[in-house]
Amino acid sequence: MYAIAFLSSETEFWNRIGTMTPRDTIRNVAIIAHIDHGKTTLIDAVFRATHTFRENARIEERVMDNYELERERGITIRAKHCSVKWNGYLINIVDTPGHADFSGEVERVLSMVDSVLLLVDANEGPMPQTRYVLMRALRLGLRPIVVINKVDRPNADPTETLHKTFDLFIELGASDAQADFPVLYGSGLDGWLVRNLETDARTGIEALFQAIVEHVPAPRAEEDAPFLMQVSMLGWRDHIGRVACGRILQGRHRRGEPFVRTTTRWKNYDVKRGEWEVISAQEERSTYLWVTRGLESAEAEEVSAGEIVWIAGPKDIHIGDTFSALELESPARPPLDIEEPTVSMFFLVNSGPFSGREGRAITSRQLKERLERELRVNVALRMEDVGRADGVKVSGRGELHLAILIEEMRREGMELCVSPPEIITRRDKQGNLLEPIEELIIDVPVDFQGVVIEKVSQRKGELSNLLNARTGMVRLEFRIPTRGLIGYRSEFLTDTRGLGIMASRFIGYAPWCGPVLSRVRGSMISMDAGEASSYSLENLQQRGTLFVSPGDPIYAGMIVGENSRPGDLPCNPTKRKVLTNHRAAGKDHFVGLDVPRMLTLDAALEWIAPDELVEATPKSVRVRKAVLDVEERKRVEKRTAALAG
C-alpha cells in the first residue's frame, strides 16, 4: 500500500462545504468496462488531477492494481474502491474487473453506487463485457455516464463508437432517461477528457468531475432513520476476521453499537428475483469501523447514510446480509445475485516423484484449509468434497478465475496438481441436459477469417454476425459452448499469427450440443527417470514439439512434448549416446535443438487431456499423466474402454 498525504485535513474539508450536509456532498460511482478499455488508467488520472498524493510521493502506474498478479497480467482481478475530494465533494470511485471470469465482483458493487462511468474503447467499440456490465447497471435503474476513451489511437472512430453504444442501450431496454446519457471523450492515459472534441481544450479532466457532480445523484438516504446496510463485498483482516463492506442505506452507526444481522436466500435459486426467505437473524455488535480516504482505510467512530464503509464484528458474514438497528421492523432485503460457476477442476496433492523438491508438499487437509480461506472473500468460488482422499473439486466462473487461484497458491510456496477444466452441466424440468453457452467476439484481419470460422465451427460455434470495418479487420460474433473454448486460445493465436483478438462472456444455458472437437495430437510420455539429454531430444523433436530442455529433470509418466500425430508416444528422453574409446571417422555430430515450448500455467491448463494433470510448483509447471505407471495406465484404459462399450 502506498503512503498518502491529503491536501487538507478532514476538518478543513468539511469546513469548506459550508451549509451543505455531508450526504449532499457525497457521490458514489463505479467504473465499468470491458477488459483493457482503460478503467484503472483513468483512475490514475483522477488521482493526479485531485493531488491525492504528495508531490514527492513515488506513484506507480495503475496504482489501484495493488496485487502482484494484477500488475503482471495487466488486469483488475478484485473490485476495490477509493475516494477523492474535488471542490468540496467527496467522490467514492469503485474500480471493477473487466474480465468476464471476475464479473461476479461487478454484480455486487453496483448495489453500492448511484451511477456508473461506462468506458468504451474508441477503436474496439462495445465488447462482450461492456454489454454484460451495462445490462446489470440498467436493471438497477442507474443512469450511466459514457466515456469514449482512447480517441487518440490510430483507427479510433469516436462517432461510430457512440452510435454503437447508443444502439446497445436501446437493445438492452434502457429507459428514455437512461438513453439520454452524457458523453465525454478523451484519453485516460494522457489525462484529459472533454465534452466536445472539436472545441474544448484537451487539458485536464475537469469535465469528468463536473459530469459526476451534475449527473450522479447524491445517495438517497435518511440520516435520522434507523440504521440499515446491506453487505456488498467481503474482506479479511488477520487477527480480526471477516470484514463486511457496503453502503449505509439509512441512519447512523457508532462503533460498538448492537445491530441485527439478517441472512436471506432465494427459495428457488434457478428463478432469481422471485420469492426469498429469511434463514437467520442474530444480534451482533461492531468492533471496528473504517472508511476509505484516498487508497487508505481510516478508522471511524461513527458513520452515516450514504457512506461506503467497512464493518468488523460478526464472525459469520455472507454477501447480501442486512445489518439493521434493533428497533427497525422488517429490515431484511432481497439477496444479491451471485452467478453460479460454469467450470470446475480437481485440486489434488502433488503425488509425483518430485514432490517437496521445489516447494512445500501439502496434505489434503492443508489443501482444504487453504481453499476455505479463499472462500471467505471469493464468493464466486465453490469447493466440493466428492470423497477423493487426495483432493477436492473446485468450481469457478472460468479457466482464468481458477488459474489465478492456482498461481496465488504457487507463490505461497505450495505444490499441487490440478485436472483439466470441465464444464458444469444442468438439467431442465424435462430432464434434458443443458450446458453453458458463451457469446464469442473475434476481431481478426480479413485474411484469417476463413480459418477462424472453420476452427470455431468444429467446436460447435455458430456464426451469428459478421461486420467488416473496412480497415482490414473483420469482427465475427459466435454463440459457442464453453467447452468449445477450452484449449482454443493458443490455437487461435497461432492461426492468426498473433494478430487476432478474442473475448467471450457467459450468456446462459442451452441444450447439449453434442461432441466437440478436442485436442487431436497426442503426448510424448517419458518411460524413464533422469535428466533430459540433447542426444535423445534431437531425435524426439522430429516427432513433435518438445516441452523440456537438455538437463531438465524427468520422471516416468511425465509428458515431455506434444506428438505430431494422434495418440500417445512413449519415449526415453534421458537416453545418452554410447561413448567408446574409438574415435569416429567423420566429424563429431553437431546437435541442433529447437527452442522448446515453455508451458505457462494458463497454457498447460488449456492443453492437457482428460487423463492428464498439471503439476504446479513455485518454480515449475509440468504436465504428467494422472496414472504414472505405464502398466497401470494400460489397465485403466482397458477398464474405461470396457465401461464405455
Order of alpha helices (4+ residues) and beta strands (2+ residues): alpha-beta-alpha-alpha-beta-beta-alpha-beta-alpha-beta-alpha-alpha-beta-beta-alpha-beta-beta-beta-beta-beta-beta-beta-beta-beta-beta-beta-beta-beta-alpha-beta-beta-alpha-beta-beta-beta-beta-alpha-beta-beta-alpha-alpha-beta-beta-beta-alpha-beta-beta-beta-beta-alpha-beta-beta-alpha
